Amino acid sequence: MAANLVRRYDAGEAHRLLGNSFAQYQADADVARQEHRIEGQSQKLLRLREDAECVLGDVLTYKAALDAERGVRAVRGGGSHIERTLASLKPGDILWIEGSGGHDRVVVLSVSNRKGGSVRVKVLNARRNVIQLGSKDFDDEPTVVAHIDLPVPFTPMKPKFQKAVSLELDRIVKRLPSSDGDNQRRSESNRNAVERHPVHGCPDRDSHLRALRDAEGVRREIEGLEKQIRSRTGSLVEHFDRILQMLEQWGHLDGWKLTERGERLVRIYHESDLAIAEALEEQLFDDLSAAELAGLASSFVYESRASGPDLSPWFPRRDIEQRADQLEDLTRSIARDEIALGLSVTRTPDSGFFALAHAWAAGDDLDHLLGDDDMPGGDFVRTIKQLVDLLRQISETDASCATTASEAADALHRGVVAVSGRGRIGDDESDAESGLESDLAASELQ
């Protein structure tokens, strides 16, 4: 229970405890495998970096010079890269593309994704030709040099539309600087930089470059694995912080301090602890007989199953039924906030066991309660024991109904229930808290 960590630790210690939780690592075997992989790849990375070193110069700067000299040619043959570029285009983009007659500028009319992941781009050139292009029509990645607004209505096959677009394209192109000369001069400069670099004359330069490329791949893999581990180990802390936010919204926390409500909350160890604590705050368990309290509280421990008996809710009085309805409304309000914060949702109370709990607390015999079509005896005993545990917690938590809750627990803890074992599941607060981290980890990793 998160409130117990707030009660016993400061914020930094609580987060450290969760972040280093052995239960988190134990529950996630993938982390161990990933850490083993990181260790091996880190050794490989050191070896590759040693192989990438050259006595003549810096291989990294030599590779940068090579990449600059190759320019956009580095993407040649990279169809998937060109596909992604084409998919990112928008109608009205002006492209600078390389054709057999030199460079040409075209306007994108539409972009369509085809079956199999291919992309087709419909363009219009200055000669008013509508052309369909795909990644295979490009040696290099197309470059967006400008953008225009296409005429409305959009009728790309009509001459009037094509004329308007081509005129606007021609107007924009005339204002764009010519890049041919600049590109040639830039290419020559980059080529000279490569040839002048000291590593260019090394007989092992290809081996150095290959080691450098492999090292970069290994480095990226290590970063990815470390990110996955941070995500896994951080999930418990993030989950804890969302629980704290939930508790603060419902008035159980004030910063890193438990409120009076929060002090009562830490005494309840149950999957619906917040709903039970709020029910106590709303005094929904007050002014009831022991049997009535047992029946009402049973909605938090009983949950009907499709394969089990159909137990219909029964209430001795209308005001008791109204309290059951209030419990459902309260739990739904809690669930809405839990959903908004991405937390596990508190289940809605189930009043199907009310009649059995009420009758057993009132002293009825088991043979009278359970018929052939009713709940199996083992399920009945198990549910009653859970109810006894909850009622004893309530008796130690809320003074206004402590006596009645204690009487209800004692009335239930008889016969086969008493013989089968103790009713209280967890008397030791430290035991309950020690299970918190593993419970949170398990719920987060499922």
C-alpha positions as CSV (number, residue, x, y, z in Angstrom):
1,M,0.0,0.0,0.0
2,A,1.5,3.3,-1.1
3,A,0.3,5.2,1.9
4,N,2.4,3.0,4.1
5,L,5.6,4.1,2.2
6,V,4.6,7.7,2.7
7,R,4.1,7.0,6.4
8,R,7.4,5.3,7.0
9,Y,9.9,6.9,4.5
10,D,10.7,10.3,3.1
11,A,10.1,10.8,-0.7
12,G,13.7,10.1,-1.8
13,E,14.0,6.9,0.2
14,A,10.6,5.6,-0.9
15,H,11.5,6.2,-4.6
16,R,14.9,4.6,-4.1
17,L,13.4,1.6,-2.4
18,L,11.0,1.1,-5.3
19,G,13.6,1.8,-8.0
20,N,15.9,-0.8,-6.6
21,S,13.2,-3.2,-5.7
22,F,14.4,-6.7,-5.9
23,A,10.9,-7.8,-6.6
24,Q,10.9,-5.6,-9.7
25,Y,14.0,-7.3,-11.1
26,Q,12.9,-10.8,-10.0
27,A,9.5,-10.4,-11.7
28,D,11.1,-9.4,-15.0
29,A,13.5,-12.0,-16.2
30,D,14.0,-10.0,-19.4
31,V,16.0,-7.4,-17.5
32,A,18.6,-9.9,-16.5
33,R,19.0,-11.1,-20.1
34,Q,19.2,-7.5,-21.3
35,E,21.9,-6.7,-18.8
36,H,23.9,-9.7,-19.8
37,R,23.6,-8.7,-23.4
38,I,24.7,-5.1,-22.6
39,E,27.8,-6.5,-20.8
40,G,28.8,-8.6,-23.8
41,Q,28.1,-5.8,-26.3
42,S,30.1,-3.3,-24.2
43,Q,33.2,-5.5,-24.5
44,K,32.6,-5.8,-28.2
45,L,32.3,-2.0,-28.5
46,L,35.6,-1.5,-26.8
47,R,37.3,-3.9,-29.3
48,L,35.7,-2.2,-32.3
49,R,36.7,1.2,-31.2
50,E,40.3,0.0,-30.8
51,D,40.1,-1.5,-34.4
52,A,38.8,1.9,-35.7
53,E,41.8,3.8,-34.4
54,C,44.4,4.8,-37.0
55,V,47.9,6.0,-36.3
56,L,47.7,8.4,-39.2
57,G,44.7,10.4,-38.1
58,D,41.1,10.5,-36.8
59,V,38.9,8.0,-38.6
60,L,35.8,9.7,-37.3
61,T,36.6,13.0,-39.1
62,Y,37.6,11.0,-42.2
63,K,34.2,9.3,-42.3
64,A,32.5,12.7,-41.9
65,A,34.5,14.0,-44.9
66,L,33.4,10.9,-46.9
67,D,29.8,11.3,-46.0
68,A,29.9,15.0,-47.0
69,E,31.6,14.1,-50.3
70,R,28.9,11.5,-51.1
71,G,26.1,13.9,-50.1
72,V,22.7,12.7,-51.1
73,R,24.3,9.8,-52.9
74,A,24.6,8.1,-49.6
75,V,20.9,7.3,-49.9
76,R,21.1,5.8,-53.4
77,G,19.8,2.3,-53.4
78,G,18.0,3.1,-50.1
79,G,14.5,2.7,-51.4
80,S,12.9,2.6,-47.9
81,H,14.5,6.0,-47.1
82,I,13.2,7.5,-50.3
83,E,9.7,5.9,-49.6
84,R,9.6,7.7,-46.2
85,T,10.6,11.0,-47.9
86,L,7.9,10.6,-50.5
87,A,5.3,9.7,-47.8
88,S,6.1,12.9,-46.0
89,L,5.4,15.2,-49.0
90,K,2.3,17.4,-49.0
91,P,0.2,18.8,-52.0
92,G,1.8,22.0,-53.0
93,D,5.4,21.1,-52.2
94,I,7.8,22.1,-54.9
95,L,10.5,19.4,-55.5
96,W,13.9,19.6,-57.0
97,I,14.4,16.3,-58.8
98,E,17.2,15.0,-61.0
99,G,16.2,13.7,-64.5
100,S,18.0,12.7,-67.6
101,G,17.9,16.2,-68.9
102,G,19.3,17.7,-65.8
103,H,17.4,19.1,-62.8
104,D,13.6,19.7,-62.9
105,R,11.2,21.3,-60.5
106,V,7.7,19.9,-60.1
107,V,4.7,20.5,-57.9
108,V,3.2,17.7,-55.8
109,L,-0.5,17.3,-56.5
110,S,-1.2,14.2,-54.3
111,V,0.5,11.5,-52.3
112,S,-1.0,8.0,-52.1
113,N,0.0,4.9,-50.1
114,R,-0.3,1.7,-52.0
115,K,-0.6,-1.9,-51.0
116,G,2.7,-3.3,-49.8
117,G,3.9,0.0,-48.4
118,S,4.8,1.7,-51.7
119,V,4.2,5.4,-52.2
120,R,3.1,7.1,-55.4
121,V,3.3,10.8,-55.9
122,K,1.4,12.7,-58.6
123,V,3.3,15.8,-59.8
124,L,2.9,18.6,-62.3
125,N,6.0,20.0,-64.1
126,A,6.4,23.4,-65.7
127,R,5.4,21.9,-69.1
128,R,2.0,21.1,-67.6
129,N,2.6,17.3,-67.7
130,V,1.0,15.3,-64.9
131,I,3.4,12.5,-63.9
132,Q,3.1,9.5,-61.5
133,L,6.4,8.9,-59.6
134,G,7.5,6.2,-57.2
135,S,10.7,5.5,-55.3
136,K,12.2,3.6,-58.3
137,D,12.0,6.8,-60.3
138,F,14.5,8.5,-58.0
139,D,18.2,7.9,-57.7
140,D,18.5,10.4,-54.9
141,E,16.1,11.7,-52.3
142,P,13.9,14.4,-53.7
143,T,14.4,17.9,-52.1
144,V,11.5,20.2,-51.2
145,V,12.6,23.7,-52.2
146,A,9.4,25.7,-51.7
147,H,5.6,25.4,-51.3
148,I,2.6,26.9,-53.0
149,D,-1.1,26.9,-52.3
150,L,-3.0,24.8,-54.9
151,P,-6.0,26.4,-56.6
152,V,-9.5,25.7,-55.4
153,P,-11.5,23.7,-56.5
154,F,-8.9,20.9,-56.8
155,T,-9.3,19.7,-60.4
156,P,-5.7,18.6,-61.4
157,M,-6.8,17.1,-64.7
158,K,-8.4,20.3,-66.1
159,P,-6.2,22.5,-68.3
160,K,-7.3,25.7,-66.4
161,F,-6.0,24.2,-63.1
162,Q,-2.8,23.0,-64.7
163,K,-2.1,26.4,-66.2
164,A,-2.6,28.2,-62.9
165,V,-0.3,25.8,-61.1
166,S,2.4,25.9,-63.8
167,L,2.4,29.7,-63.9
168,E,2.8,29.8,-60.1
169,L,5.5,27.2,-60.3
170,D,7.4,29.2,-63.0
171,R,7.1,32.4,-60.9
172,I,8.5,30.6,-57.8
173,V,11.3,28.9,-59.8
174,K,12.5,32.2,-61.2
175,R,13.0,33.5,-57.6
176,L,14.9,30.4,-56.5
177,P,18.7,30.5,-56.8
178,S,20.4,28.1,-59.2
179,S,22.0,25.3,-57.3
180,D,23.9,23.5,-60.1
181,G,27.1,25.6,-59.8
182,D,27.0,25.6,-56.1
183,N,26.6,21.8,-56.0
184,Q,29.5,21.3,-58.3
185,R,31.8,23.5,-56.3
186,R,30.7,21.9,-53.1
187,S,31.3,18.4,-54.5
188,E,34.8,19.4,-55.6
189,S,35.6,20.9,-52.2
190,N,34.3,17.8,-50.3
191,R,36.3,15.5,-52.6
192,N,39.5,17.5,-52.0
193,A,38.9,17.3,-48.2
194,V,38.7,13.5,-48.4
195,E,41.9,13.2,-50.5
196,R,43.8,15.5,-48.2
197,H,42.8,13.7,-45.0
198,P,45.7,11.6,-43.5
199,V,43.6,8.5,-43.1
200,H,42.9,8.4,-46.9
201,G,46.4,7.1,-47.4
202,C,46.2,4.4,-44.8
203,P,46.2,0.8,-46.3
204,D,43.8,-0.3,-43.5
205,R,41.4,2.6,-44.0
206,D,38.5,0.3,-45.1
207,S,39.0,-1.9,-42.0
208,H,39.0,1.2,-39.8
209,L,35.8,2.4,-41.4
210,R,34.1,-0.9,-41.1
211,A,35.0,-1.1,-37.4
212,L,33.7,2.4,-36.9
213,R,30.4,1.5,-38.6
214,D,30.0,-1.7,-36.6
215,A,30.8,0.2,-33.4
216,E,28.1,2.7,-34.1
217,G,25.6,-0.1,-34.6
218,V,26.6,-1.8,-31.3
219,R,26.5,1.6,-29.5
220,R,22.9,2.1,-30.7
221,E,21.9,-1.4,-29.6
222,I,23.3,-0.8,-26.1
223,E,21.5,2.5,-25.9
224,G,18.2,0.8,-26.9
225,L,18.7,-2.0,-24.3
226,E,19.5,0.6,-21.6
227,K,16.4,2.5,-22.5
228,Q,14.3,-0.6,-22.2
229,I,15.7,-1.4,-18.8
230,R,15.1,2.2,-17.6
231,S,11.5,1.9,-18.8
232,R,11.0,-1.4,-17.0
233,T,12.6,-0.4,-13.7
234,G,11.1,3.0,-13.8
235,S,7.6,1.7,-14.3
236,L,7.2,0.8,-10.6
237,V,8.2,4.3,-9.5
238,E,5.9,5.9,-12.1
239,H,3.1,3.7,-11.0
240,F,3.7,4.6,-7.4
241,D,3.7,8.3,-8.3
242,R,0.3,8.0,-10.0
243,I,-1.1,6.3,-6.9
244,L,0.2,9.2,-4.8
245,Q,-1.6,11.6,-7.1
246,M,-4.8,9.6,-6.7
247,L,-4.5,9.6,-2.9
248,E,-3.9,13.4,-2.9
249,Q,-7.0,13.9,-5.1
250,W,-9.1,12.0,-2.6
251,G,-7.7,13.9,0.4
252,H,-5.5,11.2,1.9
253,L,-2.2,13.0,1.1
254,D,-1.1,16.6,1.5
255,G,2.2,16.7,-0.4
256,W,4.4,14.0,1.3
257,K,2.2,13.9,4.4
258,L,-0.7,11.7,5.3
259,T,-3.9,13.5,6.2
260,E,-6.3,12.2,8.9
261,R,-8.0,10.2,6.2
262,G,-4.6,8.8,5.1
263,E,-3.8,7.7,8.6
264,R,-7.0,5.6,8.5
265,L,-6.2,4.3,5.0
266,V,-2.9,2.8,6.1
267,R,-4.7,0.4,8.5
268,I,-6.7,-1.2,5.6
269,Y,-5.0,-4.0,3.6
270,H,-7.3,-4.8,0.8
271,E,-7.5,-4.5,-3.0
272,S,-10.4,-2.0,-2.5
273,D,-8.7,-0.2,0.3
274,L,-9.5,3.4,-1.0
275,A,-13.1,2.5,-1.5
276,I,-13.4,1.0,2.0
277,A,-11.7,4.0,3.6
278,E,-14.0,6.4,1.7
279,A,-17.1,4.3,2.8
280,L,-15.9,4.8,6.4
281,E,-15.5,8.5,5.8
282,E,-19.1,8.6,4.4
283,Q,-20.3,6.7,7.5
284,L,-21.9,4.1,5.3
285,F,-21.1,1.3,7.9
286,D,-22.5,3.2,10.9
287,D,-25.7,2.5,12.8
288,L,-26.0,-1.1,11.6
289,S,-26.4,-4.4,13.4
290,A,-23.6,-6.9,13.3
291,A,-25.3,-9.0,10.7
292,E,-26.2,-6.0,8.5
293,L,-22.6,-4.7,8.6
294,A,-21.3,-8.2,7.7
295,G,-23.7,-8.3,4.7
296,L,-22.8,-4.8,3.5
297,A,-19.0,-5.3,3.9
298,S,-19.2,-8.7,2.1
299,S,-19.6,-6.8,-1.2
300,F,-15.9,-6.0,-1.0
301,V,-14.8,-9.6,-0.6
302,Y,-17.3,-11.5,-2.8
303,E,-17.1,-11.5,-6.6
304,S,-19.6,-13.6,-8.6
305,R,-18.1,-15.9,-11.3
306,A,-19.7,-17.0,-14.5
307,S,-19.1,-20.7,-13.5
308,G,-20.4,-20.1,-10.0
309,P,-23.9,-20.0,-8.5
310,D,-26.2,-17.1,-9.3
311,L,-26.5,-15.3,-5.9
312,S,-29.1,-12.5,-6.2
313,P,-28.7,-9.5,-3.8
314,W,-31.1,-9.4,-0.9
315,F,-31.4,-6.7,1.7
316,P,-33.5,-6.7,4.9
317,R,-34.4,-3.0,4.6
318,R,-34.7,-0.4,1.9
319,D,-32.1,1.9,3.6
320,I,-29.6,-0.9,3.6
321,E,-30.1,-1.3,-0.2
322,Q,-29.6,2.4,-0.5
323,R,-26.3,2.1,1.3
324,A,-25.2,-0.7,-1.1
325,D,-26.1,1.6,-4.0
326,Q,-24.0,4.4,-2.5
327,L,-21.1,2.0,-2.2
328,E,-21.4,1.3,-5.9
329,D,-21.6,5.0,-6.8
330,L,-18.6,5.7,-4.6
331,T,-16.5,3.0,-6.2
332,R,-17.4,4.1,-9.7
333,S,-16.2,7.6,-8.9
334,I,-12.9,6.2,-7.7
335,A,-12.7,4.0,-10.8
336,R,-13.1,7.1,-13.1
337,D,-10.1,8.8,-11.5
338,E,-8.1,5.6,-11.6
339,I,-8.8,5.3,-15.3
340,A,-7.7,8.9,-15.9
341,L,-4.4,8.2,-14.2
342,G,-3.8,4.9,-15.9
343,L,-4.2,2.8,-12.7
344,S,-5.8,-0.5,-12.1
345,V,-9.5,0.0,-11.6
346,T,-11.2,-0.8,-8.3
347,R,-13.9,-3.4,-9.0
348,T,-17.5,-2.5,-8.3
349,P,-18.9,-4.1,-5.0
350,D,-20.9,-7.2,-5.5
351,S,-23.9,-7.6,-3.1
352,G,-24.6,-11.2,-4.1
353,F,-23.2,-12.6,-0.8
354,F,-25.2,-10.2,1.4
355,A,-27.9,-12.8,2.3
356,L,-25.4,-15.5,3.2
357,A,-23.1,-13.3,5.3
358,H,-26.1,-11.8,7.1
359,A,-27.6,-15.2,7.9
360,W,-24.3,-16.7,9.0
361,A,-23.6,-13.7,11.3
362,A,-27.1,-14.0,12.7
363,G,-26.4,-17.7,13.7
364,D,-28.0,-19.7,10.9
365,D,-26.7,-23.3,10.3
366,L,-24.6,-24.0,7.3
367,D,-26.9,-26.8,6.2
368,H,-29.8,-24.3,6.2
369,L,-27.8,-21.8,4.2
370,L,-26.2,-23.9,1.5
371,G,-28.4,-26.0,-0.8
372,D,-27.5,-28.2,-3.7
373,D,-27.5,-25.3,-6.1
374,D,-25.8,-22.8,-3.8
375,M,-22.2,-21.9,-3.3
376,P,-19.8,-24.8,-2.6
377,G,-18.8,-25.1,1.1
378,G,-15.2,-24.4,0.5
379,D,-16.0,-21.2,-1.4
380,F,-18.3,-20.1,1.4
381,V,-15.7,-20.7,4.1
382,R,-13.0,-18.9,2.1
383,T,-15.3,-15.9,1.5
384,I,-16.3,-15.7,5.2
385,K,-12.7,-15.8,6.3
386,Q,-11.9,-12.9,4.0
387,L,-14.9,-11.0,5.4
388,V,-13.7,-11.7,9.0
389,D,-10.3,-10.2,8.1
390,L,-11.9,-7.1,6.6
391,L,-14.2,-6.6,9.6
392,R,-11.4,-6.8,12.0
393,Q,-9.5,-4.2,10.1
394,I,-12.5,-2.0,10.1
395,S,-12.8,-2.5,13.9
396,E,-9.2,-1.2,14.3
397,T,-9.6,1.7,11.9
398,D,-12.9,3.4,12.6
399,A,-14.1,4.2,16.1
400,S,-17.7,4.9,15.1
401,C,-18.4,1.3,14.0
402,A,-15.5,-0.5,15.8
403,T,-17.7,-2.4,18.3
404,T,-20.2,-3.5,15.7
405,A,-17.4,-4.6,13.3
406,S,-15.7,-6.6,16.0
407,E,-19.1,-8.2,17.0
408,A,-19.7,-9.1,13.3
409,A,-16.2,-10.7,12.9
410,D,-16.7,-12.8,16.1
411,A,-20.2,-13.8,14.9
412,L,-18.9,-15.0,11.6
413,H,-15.8,-16.7,13.0
414,R,-17.5,-19.9,14.2
415,G,-18.2,-23.5,13.2
416,V,-16.4,-24.7,10.1
417,V,-14.9,-21.2,9.6
418,A,-13.1,-21.3,12.9
419,V,-12.0,-24.9,12.5
420,S,-10.5,-24.2,9.0
421,G,-8.0,-21.6,10.5
422,R,-7.6,-18.1,11.6
423,G,-9.8,-15.5,10.0
424,R,-7.3,-12.7,10.0
425,I,-5.0,-12.9,6.9
426,G,-2.4,-10.3,7.8
427,D,-1.9,-9.1,11.4
428,D,1.6,-7.7,10.9
429,E,1.8,-4.3,9.2
430,S,5.4,-4.8,8.1
431,D,4.3,-8.1,6.4
432,A,1.7,-6.2,4.5
433,E,4.1,-3.5,3.5
434,S,6.8,-5.9,2.4
435,G,4.3,-7.3,-0.1
436,L,3.6,-3.8,-1.5
437,E,6.5,-3.6,-3.8
438,S,6.0,-7.1,-5.3
439,D,2.3,-6.4,-5.7
440,L,2.9,-3.2,-7.5
441,A,5.6,-4.8,-9.7
442,A,3.4,-7.7,-10.6
443,S,0.4,-5.5,-11.5
444,E,2.6,-3.2,-13.6
445,L,4.3,-6.1,-15.5
446,Q,1.3,-8.2,-16.2
